[in-house]
Amino acid sequence: MTSNPLKTMMNNIPVPTSQLIEVIQVKGMTKTFQHESHQVTALQDVNFTIYQGEMVAIMGTSGSGKSTLLQMIGAIDAPTSGQILIRGEQANIYQEPQATLFRRDNIGFVFQSFELLEDLTVADNVAMPLILQDMPHKEIETRVNEVLTQVEMLQWRTHLPAELSGGQQQRVAIARALIARPPILLADEPTGALDFNTTNTILALLQTIQTKKQQTMIIVTHDAYVASYADRVLFFHDGRIVDHYDNERNEYDVGHILEKFKQIARGDV
Amino acid sequence: MIDDIQQAMLGDEEAFQRLITQQHASLYRMIYAYVHNEIDAIEVFQNVVVKAFYALSTLQQPTYFVTWLMRIAINESITFMKKQARESSAPIEQFMHIADHVPSPDENIDLWQALNELNDQYKTVLLLRYYQDYTVVQIAEVTQLPEGTVKTSIRRGLQQLKKRMKGAYYDDFQSFKNHDE
């Protein structure tokens, strides 16, 4: 049928994307450690999914299992049972050096203590993941400038880490984590060593990267303020997820909507 | 599509997902035309999906699926708006005033405003007729109004729309009206 003004107007209403891409799927994950004569269960039947472009905070006290979880997602350790799929591919099945390659291709790490190399300039620190990939020099330079611009540190490219403030060092660390364009950014207490104002600017930066680049992010934190920036918070206690809520995430996928409804009906949430 | 509807009626979630995915843009835009913002539109959309999934077994005939789904979407949208108006401490008039000033989906601000000034019945029949291209019979199915009432509502709704737009688009709609009758 021919178009009319009403139809034209209606068809101009933007429709949010209905596609939620699963980046991380954790299914029935359990992790036990042998401690002297007895077994310690660090994680017990943990299940969750993280979608592309989401910022998810993982909260919990020490001993809650969140550090163990981080090692599993970071493909540093393997679960006792259950599985973790990263972009549909099973993680934790590789031995070194393949495990390192898997990490490099999938995850960018940001740490509380920045972990920059003292003797290298900002630009060289950021370039390091690509140097290890043997990427051509020209392309590395382009990418370094691109990510340093993104974190607003381009003018500091020739400086050494010691010449920078804590917040600036963390910006450099974020640039380094992003330079290989990993699907997941994993930040472990990224603002733990920073004051309140700097914390805010780092969180704002992470949020900008999340929305502009549809970057999936996991932030491990004990700080509820930091977690408030996330779309979703997973609370860990005694190796289980004890609570789970959304901060107005645009959940729009039909399967996801039904699943969430069932969780509510079962009283899981 | 009929296969998917039959499968979905038997509880097949994937078939149901395919059906909703096919309809989602037109459903979402219909909802948006009532609630006027993305966050609320998504919330209503979610309610519609859940309601439709759990009520699907009560659908009389698979061929009614699309109009049935549209009816749920419209009812949920109108219920949502009424609930919001009730919960809002501001008087209704003020609420309507705010709703009128939300950004329109494009430069068609006059048409968007005029449409949103109509009562729900006129607005609904015009959206179904001119956006969804439904026939009078289908509109009667969705709105549960007699066909005669649907025809009258389309005519009167169109008249009111034109009056509010002060002649703009008059010819476009005139030709549609003639086309229709």
Interface residues (C-beta under 8 A of the other chain):
Chain A: M1 N4 P5 L6 K7 T8 M9 M10 N11 N12 I13 P14 V15 P16 S18 E248 N250 E251 Y252 V254 G255 I257 L258 F261
Chain B: E13 F16 Q17 I20 T21 H24 A25 Y28 R29 Y32 A33 E38 I39 I42 F45 Q46 V49 V50 F53 S104 P105 D106 N108 L111 W112 L115 L126 L127 Y130 Y131 D133 Y169 D172 F173 F176
